[in-house]
């Protein structure tokens, strides 16, 4: 795997589609709040936050080669299914992901 590339369900996205990562965000996920709102009272009772919410992995990518319409359809189909993401700089772990907003 080359620098700035990733695999999605075992498909090397750079080799298959010419896609490179130009920016990625791997910050810790936010804590999951555990609060109960009491009816007819101001505020809420806070039980503390021990657990983390889901992590959002944002990859900003660029496609460096011209894709035919069939290749573009294949790219859309590949990213629309849930899959394992392995980044070039952390090949010892994977993230489970899926493209939720195809306009991005």
Secondary structure, DSSP 4 states (H G I P E B T S, - for coil): --TT-EEETTEEHHHHH-EEEEEEE-PPPPBPP-EEEPTTSSSEEE----SB-----EEEEEE-S---HHHHHHHHHHHHS-EEEEETT-TT--EEE--S-TT-
